[in-house]
Amino acid sequence: MPITTHRRGFMLGAAAAASAVAMPTVLRAQAMSVRWGELLAPSHPQVQMIERIAKAVKEKTSGRIDIQVFANGQLGSGKDMMESVSAGALQFTTDGAGALGAFLPQLTLFEAPYLWRDAAHLAKASSSPIFAKINEELAAKRSMRMLTVTYYGKRHLTTGNKEVKSPADMAGFKLRVPPVDVFRAMAEAWGARPTPIAFPELYLSLSQGAVDGQENPLPTIQSAKLFEVQKFLVLTEHIITPRMVIVNEGFWKGLSEADRTVMRAAMDEAGAWQDKELLGQEASLVATLKAAGMTVIQPDIAAWSKPVLASVPAKFEERWGKGSFDTLKGL
């Protein structure tokens, strides 16, 4: 679905039309223009999900709520956009639990390595008491709320010129990771040298050899064209990433209950579409990336998980809460 970027300034609180008196409550409130910032490319299903949400909300409110989508990091880095949401300058963004952990450290638990078995297991996260408690803390302390948990995919390792089959091959390997300490700890458990680089700079960094490799889900590797600058795909399945729809708490509370219901319904429908789309892509993308020239390596997953599980959960247990990792793993 193509992305149309609206560059007009943000406007909230425009006067309702004179005819609004005769409209139902959901249509009688003030018109509003809402901004949603996103790091990913327009071709990624996550951005297409947001476009679907915007379209449904606009239709259900007869055009009164206009969600403008800014993809490709147009509004800054992921952290920039989350800071803007926290401050109320931006209404929505979407990002991983690990990245959101910069604002509430406990959230890194939901993107812990070798925690989730599959997408269905991850889907249980949003209904867990642990998630509910952390969400209320995020709203109270940072004025942000997670509205839904979406599936971003299983993360795998890619390398430029070095064939990697086990953690023993990772000694001294410069691995690009997001600026998240749990990711760094995972890389260190493998013996690698974690190197945080912002996602929009990743392609260039790989092409110039600033790092030896990176890790991301298959749809991200495909949509960002990382196969052009990476030769090997190692199917480590080390993290199943949840990506959260994040809203400014004040903005969300300021909406009518009817508008919140419309938005939640649109998010549920579009989120289900996105999750299904990503799972479908993952089922075919190994062959696609192989056809694009990548050499695919199917490693021993246990060999990759063992050093990580032996060190990472214990290292972050105080932050996550005693037993929280095991509780979620056992859902």
Contacts in CASP RR format, 6 or more apart in sequence:
PFRMAT RR
TARGET T0000
AUTHOR 0000-0000-0000
METHOD contacts of the structure
MODEL  1
MPITTHRRGFMLGAAAAASAVAMPTVLRAQAMSVRWGELLAPSHPQVQMI
ERIAKAVKEKTSGRIDIQVFANGQLGSGKDMMESVSAGALQFTTDGAGAL
GAFLPQLTLFEAPYLWRDAAHLAKASSSPIFAKINEELAAKRSMRMLTVT
YYGKRHLTTGNKEVKSPADMAGFKLRVPPVDVFRAMAEAWGARPTPIAFP
ELYLSLSQGAVDGQENPLPTIQSAKLFEVQKFLVLTEHIITPRMVIVNEG
FWKGLSEADRTVMRAAMDEAGAWQDKELLGQEASLVATLKAAGMTVIQPD
IAAWSKPVLASVPAKFEERWGKGSFDTLKGL
1 48 0 8 1.000
1 51 0 8 1.000
1 52 0 8 1.000
2 42 0 8 1.000
3 42 0 8 1.000
3 47 0 8 1.000
3 51 0 8 1.000
3 69 0 8 1.000
3 71 0 8 1.000
4 69 0 8 1.000
5 68 0 8 1.000
5 69 0 8 1.000
5 70 0 8 1.000
5 71 0 8 1.000
5 74 0 8 1.000
6 66 0 8 1.000
6 68 0 8 1.000
8 33 0 8 1.000
8 68 0 8 1.000
9 33 0 8 1.000
10 33 0 8 1.000
10 35 0 8 1.000
11 32 0 8 1.000
11 33 0 8 1.000
12 32 0 8 1.000
12 33 0 8 1.000
12 34 0 8 1.000
13 30 0 8 1.000
13 31 0 8 1.000
13 32 0 8 1.000
14 30 0 8 1.000
14 31 0 8 1.000
14 32 0 8 1.000
14 33 0 8 1.000
15 30 0 8 1.000
15 31 0 8 1.000
16 28 0 8 1.000
16 29 0 8 1.000
16 30 0 8 1.000
16 31 0 8 1.000
17 31 0 8 1.000
20 27 0 8 1.000
20 28 0 8 1.000
21 28 0 8 1.000
23 62 0 8 1.000
25 256 0 8 1.000
25 258 0 8 1.000
26 60 0 8 1.000
26 61 0 8 1.000
26 256 0 8 1.000
26 258 0 8 1.000
26 259 0 8 1.000
26 262 0 8 1.000
27 61 0 8 1.000
27 62 0 8 1.000
27 64 0 8 1.000
29 64 0 8 1.000
29 256 0 8 1.000
29 259 0 8 1.000
30 64 0 8 1.000
31 63 0 8 1.000
31 64 0 8 1.000
31 65 0 8 1.000
31 66 0 8 1.000
32 64 0 8 1.000
32 65 0 8 1.000
32 66 0 8 1.000
33 66 0 8 1.000
33 68 0 8 1.000
34 65 0 8 1.000
34 66 0 8 1.000
34 67 0 8 1.000
34 68 0 8 1.000
34 91 0 8 1.000
34 92 0 8 1.000
35 67 0 8 1.000
35 68 0 8 1.000
35 70 0 8 1.000
35 75 0 8 1.000
35 90 0 8 1.000
35 91 0 8 1.000
35 92 0 8 1.000
36 50 0 8 1.000
36 54 0 8 1.000
36 67 0 8 1.000
36 68 0 8 1.000
36 69 0 8 1.000
36 70 0 8 1.000
36 90 0 8 1.000
36 91 0 8 1.000
36 92 0 8 1.000
36 93 0 8 1.000
36 94 0 8 1.000
37 69 0 8 1.000
37 70 0 8 1.000
37 71 0 8 1.000
37 73 0 8 1.000
37 74 0 8 1.000
37 75 0 8 1.000
37 81 0 8 1.000
37 90 0 8 1.000
37 92 0 8 1.000
37 93 0 8 1.000
37 94 0 8 1.000
38 46 0 8 1.000
38 47 0 8 1.000
38 50 0 8 1.000
38 69 0 8 1.000
38 70 0 8 1.000
38 71 0 8 1.000
38 72 0 8 1.000
38 73 0 8 1.000
38 81 0 8 1.000
38 93 0 8 1.000
38 94 0 8 1.000
39 72 0 8 1.000
39 73 0 8 1.000
39 77 0 8 1.000
39 78 0 8 1.000
39 81 0 8 1.000
39 95 0 8 1.000
39 199 0 8 1.000
39 200 0 8 1.000
40 46 0 8 1.000
40 47 0 8 1.000
40 71 0 8 1.000
40 72 0 8 1.000
40 220 0 8 1.000
40 223 0 8 1.000
41 47 0 8 1.000
41 71 0 8 1.000
41 72 0 8 1.000
41 223 0 8 1.000
41 224 0 8 1.000
42 48 0 8 1.000
42 71 0 8 1.000
42 72 0 8 1.000
43 223 0 8 1.000
44 219 0 8 1.000
44 220 0 8 1.000
44 223 0 8 1.000
45 219 0 8 1.000
45 274 0 8 1.000
45 277 0 8 1.000
45 278 0 8 1.000
45 281 0 8 1.000
46 94 0 8 1.000
46 150 0 8 1.000
46 152 0 8 1.000
46 243 0 8 1.000
46 274 0 8 1.000
47 69 0 8 1.000
47 71 0 8 1.000
48 274 0 8 1.000
48 277 0 8 1.000
49 150 0 8 1.000
49 270 0 8 1.000
49 271 0 8 1.000
49 273 0 8 1.000
49 274 0 8 1.000
50 67 0 8 1.000
50 69 0 8 1.000
50 94 0 8 1.000
50 270 0 8 1.000
51 69 0 8 1.000
52 266 0 8 1.000
52 269 0 8 1.000
52 270 0 8 1.000
52 273 0 8 1.000
53 67 0 8 1.000
53 263 0 8 1.000
53 266 0 8 1.000
53 267 0 8 1.000
53 270 0 8 1.000
54 66 0 8 1.000
54 67 0 8 1.000
54 68 0 8 1.000
54 69 0 8 1.000
56 262 0 8 1.000
56 265 0 8 1.000
56 266 0 8 1.000
56 269 0 8 1.000
56 270 0 8 1.000
57 65 0 8 1.000
57 67 0 8 1.000
57 262 0 8 1.000
57 263 0 8 1.000
57 266 0 8 1.000
58 65 0 8 1.000
58 66 0 8 1.000
58 67 0 8 1.000
60 262 0 8 1.000
60 265 0 8 1.000
60 266 0 8 1.000
61 259 0 8 1.000
61 262 0 8 1.000
65 259 0 8 1.000
65 262 0 8 1.000
65 263 0 8 1.000
67 92 0 8 1.000
72 200 0 8 1.000
73 81 0 8 1.000
73 200 0 8 1.000
75 81 0 8 1.000
75 84 0 8 1.000
75 90 0 8 1.000
77 198 0 8 1.000
77 200 0 8 1.000
78 93 0 8 1.000
78 95 0 8 1.000
78 99 0 8 1.000
78 198 0 8 1.000
78 199 0 8 1.000
79 99 0 8 1.000
79 102 0 8 1.000
79 179 0 8 1.000
81 90 0 8 1.000
81 93 0 8 1.000
81 95 0 8 1.000
82 93 0 8 1.000
82 95 0 8 1.000
82 99 0 8 1.000
82 100 0 8 1.000
82 102 0 8 1.000
82 103 0 8 1.000
82 144 0 8 1.000
82 246 0 8 1.000
84 90 0 8 1.000
84 93 0 8 1.000
85 91 0 8 1.000
85 92 0 8 1.000
85 93 0 8 1.000
85 144 0 8 1.000
85 246 0 8 1.000
85 247 0 8 1.000
85 248 0 8 1.000
86 103 0 8 1.000
86 142 0 8 1.000
86 143 0 8 1.000
86 144 0 8 1.000
86 248 0 8 1.000
87 143 0 8 1.000
88 143 0 8 1.000
88 248 0 8 1.000
88 250 0 8 1.000
88 251 0 8 1.000
90 248 0 8 1.000
91 247 0 8 1.000
91 248 0 8 1.000
91 251 0 8 1.000
92 245 0 8 1.000
92 246 0 8 1.000
92 247 0 8 1.000
92 248 0 8 1.000
93 246 0 8 1.000
94 150 0 8 1.000
94 243 0 8 1.000
94 244 0 8 1.000
94 245 0 8 1.000
94 246 0 8 1.000
95 243 0 8 1.000
95 244 0 8 1.000
95 246 0 8 1.000
96 111 0 8 1.000
96 152 0 8 1.000
96 241 0 8 1.000
96 242 0 8 1.000
96 243 0 8 1.000
96 244 0 8 1.000
97 107 0 8 1.000
97 108 0 8 1.000
97 109 0 8 1.000
97 110 0 8 1.000
97 111 0 8 1.000
97 241 0 8 1.000
97 242 0 8 1.000
97 243 0 8 1.000
97 244 0 8 1.000
98 107 0 8 1.000
98 108 0 8 1.000
98 110 0 8 1.000
98 111 0 8 1.000
98 178 0 8 1.000
98 180 0 8 1.000
98 182 0 8 1.000
98 183 0 8 1.000
99 178 0 8 1.000
99 179 0 8 1.000
99 180 0 8 1.000
100 107 0 8 1.000
100 138 0 8 1.000
100 144 0 8 1.000
100 146 0 8 1.000
100 244 0 8 1.000
100 246 0 8 1.000
101 107 0 8 1.000
101 108 0 8 1.000
101 180 0 8 1.000
102 179 0 8 1.000
102 180 0 8 1.000
103 138 0 8 1.000
103 142 0 8 1.000
103 144 0 8 1.000
104 134 0 8 1.000
104 137 0 8 1.000
104 138 0 8 1.000
104 141 0 8 1.000
104 142 0 8 1.000
105 319 0 8 1.000
106 134 0 8 1.000
106 137 0 8 1.000
106 319 0 8 1.000
106 320 0 8 1.000
106 321 0 8 1.000
107 134 0 8 1.000
107 138 0 8 1.000
108 180 0 8 1.000
108 181 0 8 1.000
108 182 0 8 1.000
108 316 0 8 1.000
108 319 0 8 1.000
108 320 0 8 1.000
109 115 0 8 1.000
109 130 0 8 1.000
109 134 0 8 1.000
109 316 0 8 1.000
109 319 0 8 1.000
109 320 0 8 1.000
109 321 0 8 1.000
109 324 0 8 1.000
109 325 0 8 1.000
109 328 0 8 1.000
110 125 0 8 1.000
110 131 0 8 1.000
110 149 0 8 1.000
110 242 0 8 1.000
110 328 0 8 1.000
111 180 0 8 1.000
111 182 0 8 1.000
111 239 0 8 1.000
111 241 0 8 1.000
111 242 0 8 1.000
112 182 0 8 1.000
112 239 0 8 1.000
112 312 0 8 1.000
112 313 0 8 1.000
112 316 0 8 1.000
112 320 0 8 1.000
112 325 0 8 1.000
113 182 0 8 1.000
113 186 0 8 1.000
113 238 0 8 1.000
113 239 0 8 1.000
113 305 0 8 1.000
113 308 0 8 1.000
113 309 0 8 1.000
113 312 0 8 1.000
114 238 0 8 1.000
114 239 0 8 1.000
114 305 0 8 1.000
114 308 0 8 1.000
114 309 0 8 1.000
115 239 0 8 1.000
115 240 0 8 1.000
115 325 0 8 1.000
115 328 0 8 1.000
115 329 0 8 1.000
116 122 0 8 1.000
116 125 0 8 1.000
116 240 0 8 1.000
116 242 0 8 1.000
116 328 0 8 1.000
117 240 0 8 1.000
118 240 0 8 1.000
119 151 0 8 1.000
119 153 0 8 1.000
119 240 0 8 1.000
119 275 0 8 1.000
119 279 0 8 1.000
121 240 0 8 1.000
121 331 0 8 1.000
122 149 0 8 1.000
122 151 0 8 1.000
122 240 0 8 1.000
122 242 0 8 1.000
123 149 0 8 1.000
123 151 0 8 1.000
123 275 0 8 1.000
124 331 0 8 1.000
125 131 0 8 1.000
125 149 0 8 1.000
125 242 0 8 1.000
125 328 0 8 1.000
125 331 0 8 1.000
126 146 0 8 1.000
126 148 0 8 1.000
126 149 0 8 1.000
128 327 0 8 1.000
128 328 0 8 1.000
128 331 0 8 1.000
130 324 0 8 1.000
130 327 0 8 1.000
130 328 0 8 1.000
131 146 0 8 1.000
131 149 0 8 1.000
135 145 0 8 1.000
135 146 0 8 1.000
138 144 0 8 1.000
138 145 0 8 1.000
138 146 0 8 1.000
139 145 0 8 1.000
139 249 0 8 1.000
143 248 0 8 1.000
143 249 0 8 1.000
143 250 0 8 1.000
144 246 0 8 1.000
144 247 0 8 1.000
144 248 0 8 1.000
144 249 0 8 1.000
145 246 0 8 1.000
145 247 0 8 1.000
145 248 0 8 1.000
145 249 0 8 1.000
145 252 0 8 1.000
146 244 0 8 1.000
146 245 0 8 1.000
146 246 0 8 1.000
147 244 0 8 1.000
147 245 0 8 1.000
147 246 0 8 1.000
147 247 0 8 1.000
147 252 0 8 1.000
147 263 0 8 1.000
147 264 0 8 1.000
147 267 0 8 1.000
148 244 0 8 1.000
148 245 0 8 1.000
148 264 0 8 1.000
148 267 0 8 1.000
148 268 0 8 1.000
148 271 0 8 1.000
149 242 0 8 1.000
149 243 0 8 1.000
149 244 0 8 1.000
150 242 0 8 1.000
150 243 0 8 1.000
150 244 0 8 1.000
150 245 0 8 1.000
150 271 0 8 1.000
150 274 0 8 1.000
150 275 0 8 1.000
151 240 0 8 1.000
151 242 0 8 1.000
151 243 0 8 1.000
151 274 0 8 1.000
151 275 0 8 1.000
151 278 0 8 1.000
151 279 0 8 1.000
152 217 0 8 1.000
152 220 0 8 1.000
152 240 0 8 1.000
152 241 0 8 1.000
152 242 0 8 1.000
152 243 0 8 1.000
152 278 0 8 1.000
153 217 0 8 1.000
153 218 0 8 1.000
153 219 0 8 1.000
153 240 0 8 1.000
153 241 0 8 1.000
153 278 0 8 1.000
153 282 0 8 1.000
154 217 0 8 1.000
154 218 0 8 1.000
154 237 0 8 1.000
154 239 0 8 1.000
154 240 0 8 1.000
154 282 0 8 1.000
155 215 0 8 1.000
155 216 0 8 1.000
155 217 0 8 1.000
155 236 0 8 1.000
155 237 0 8 1.000
155 238 0 8 1.000
155 239 0 8 1.000
155 240 0 8 1.000
155 241 0 8 1.000
156 215 0 8 1.000
156 216 0 8 1.000
156 217 0 8 1.000
156 218 0 8 1.000
156 221 0 8 1.000
156 233 0 8 1.000
156 234 0 8 1.000
156 235 0 8 1.000
156 236 0 8 1.000
156 237 0 8 1.000
156 238 0 8 1.000
157 164 0 8 1.000
157 175 0 8 1.000
157 213 0 8 1.000
157 214 0 8 1.000
157 215 0 8 1.000
157 233 0 8 1.000
157 234 0 8 1.000
157 236 0 8 1.000
157 238 0 8 1.000
158 213 0 8 1.000
158 214 0 8 1.000
158 215 0 8 1.000
158 216 0 8 1.000
158 221 0 8 1.000
158 226 0 8 1.000
158 227 0 8 1.000
158 230 0 8 1.000
158 232 0 8 1.000
158 233 0 8 1.000
158 234 0 8 1.000
158 294 0 8 1.000
159 173 0 8 1.000
159 212 0 8 1.000
159 213 0 8 1.000
159 230 0 8 1.000
159 231 0 8 1.000
159 232 0 8 1.000
159 234 0 8 1.000
160 206 0 8 1.000
160 212 0 8 1.000
160 213 0 8 1.000
160 229 0 8 1.000
160 230 0 8 1.000
160 231 0 8 1.000
160 232 0 8 1.000
161 212 0 8 1.000
161 231 0 8 1.000
162 169 0 8 1.000
162 173 0 8 1.000
162 212 0 8 1.000
162 232 0 8 1.000
163 169 0 8 1.000
163 232 0 8 1.000
163 295 0 8 1.000
163 297 0 8 1.000
164 170 0 8 1.000
164 173 0 8 1.000
164 232 0 8 1.000
164 234 0 8 1.000
164 297 0 8 1.000
165 234 0 8 1.000
165 297 0 8 1.000
165 299 0 8 1.000
166 299 0 8 1.000
166 300 0 8 1.000
166 303 0 8 1.000
166 304 0 8 1.000
167 189 0 8 1.000
167 190 0 8 1.000
167 191 0 8 1.000
167 303 0 8 1.000
167 304 0 8 1.000
167 307 0 8 1.000
170 187 0 8 1.000
170 190 0 8 1.000
170 191 0 8 1.000
170 192 0 8 1.000
171 191 0 8 1.000
171 192 0 8 1.000
172 191 0 8 1.000
172 192 0 8 1.000
172 193 0 8 1.000
173 190 0 8 1.000
173 191 0 8 1.000
173 192 0 8 1.000
173 193 0 8 1.000
173 212 0 8 1.000
173 213 0 8 1.000
174 192 0 8 1.000
174 193 0 8 1.000
174 195 0 8 1.000
174 210 0 8 1.000
174 211 0 8 1.000
174 212 0 8 1.000
174 213 0 8 1.000
175 187 0 8 1.000
175 190 0 8 1.000
175 192 0 8 1.000
175 193 0 8 1.000
175 194 0 8 1.000
175 195 0 8 1.000
175 211 0 8 1.000
175 212 0 8 1.000
175 213 0 8 1.000
175 214 0 8 1.000
175 215 0 8 1.000
176 195 0 8 1.000
176 196 0 8 1.000
176 197 0 8 1.000
176 202 0 8 1.000
176 205 0 8 1.000
176 206 0 8 1.000
176 211 0 8 1.000
176 213 0 8 1.000
176 214 0 8 1.000
176 215 0 8 1.000
177 183 0 8 1.000
177 184 0 8 1.000
177 186 0 8 1.000
177 187 0 8 1.000
177 194 0 8 1.000
177 195 0 8 1.000
177 196 0 8 1.000
177 214 0 8 1.000
177 215 0 8 1.000
178 196 0 8 1.000
178 199 0 8 1.000
179 196 0 8 1.000
179 198 0 8 1.000
180 196 0 8 1.000
182 312 0 8 1.000
182 316 0 8 1.000
183 194 0 8 1.000
183 239 0 8 1.000
184 194 0 8 1.000
184 196 0 8 1.000
185 311 0 8 1.000
185 312 0 8 1.000
185 315 0 8 1.000
185 316 0 8 1.000
186 238 0 8 1.000
186 239 0 8 1.000
186 308 0 8 1.000
186 312 0 8 1.000
187 193 0 8 1.000
187 194 0 8 1.000
188 194 0 8 1.000
189 307 0 8 1.000
189 308 0 8 1.000
189 310 0 8 1.000
189 311 0 8 1.000
189 312 0 8 1.000
190 304 0 8 1.000
190 307 0 8 1.000
190 308 0 8 1.000
195 210 0 8 1.000
195 211 0 8 1.000
197 205 0 8 1.000
197 210 0 8 1.000
197 211 0 8 1.000
199 224 0 8 1.000
202 214 0 8 1.000
202 224 0 8 1.000
202 226 0 8 1.000
203 224 0 8 1.000
203 225 0 8 1.000
203 226 0 8 1.000
203 228 0 8 1.000
203 229 0 8 1.000
205 211 0 8 1.000
206 213 0 8 1.000
206 214 0 8 1.000
206 226 0 8 1.000
206 229 0 8 1.000
206 230 0 8 1.000
207 228 0 8 1.000
207 229 0 8 1.000
213 230 0 8 1.000
214 226 0 8 1.000
214 230 0 8 1.000
215 236 0 8 1.000
215 238 0 8 1.000
215 239 0 8 1.000
216 224 0 8 1.000
216 226 0 8 1.000
217 241 0 8 1.000
217 278 0 8 1.000
217 282 0 8 1.000
218 281 0 8 1.000
218 282 0 8 1.000
218 285 0 8 1.000
218 286 0 8 1.000
218 289 0 8 1.000
219 278 0 8 1.000
219 281 0 8 1.000
219 282 0 8 1.000
219 285 0 8 1.000
220 226 0 8 1.000
221 227 0 8 1.000
221 230 0 8 1.000
221 233 0 8 1.000
221 285 0 8 1.000
221 289 0 8 1.000
222 281 0 8 1.000
222 285 0 8 1.000
222 288 0 8 1.000
222 289 0 8 1.000
227 233 0 8 1.000
227 289 0 8 1.000
227 292 0 8 1.000
227 293 0 8 1.000
227 294 0 8 1.000
228 292 0 8 1.000
230 294 0 8 1.000
231 293 0 8 1.000
231 294 0 8 1.000
231 295 0 8 1.000
232 294 0 8 1.000
232 295 0 8 1.000
232 296 0 8 1.000
232 297 0 8 1.000
233 286 0 8 1.000
233 289 0 8 1.000
233 290 0 8 1.000
233 294 0 8 1.000
233 295 0 8 1.000
233 296 0 8 1.000
233 297 0 8 1.000
234 297 0 8 1.000
234 299 0 8 1.000
235 286 0 8 1.000
235 296 0 8 1.000
235 297 0 8 1.000
235 298 0 8 1.000
235 299 0 8 1.000
236 299 0 8 1.000
236 301 0 8 1.000
236 304 0 8 1.000
237 301 0 8 1.000
238 304 0 8 1.000
238 305 0 8 1.000
238 308 0 8 1.000
245 267 0 8 1.000
252 260 0 8 1.000
255 263 0 8 1.000
286 296 0 8 1.000
289 296 0 8 1.000
290 296 0 8 1.000
313 320 0 8 1.000
313 325 0 8 1.000
313 326 0 8 1.000
316 325 0 8 1.000
317 323 0 8 1.000
317 324 0 8 1.000
317 325 0 8 1.000
END
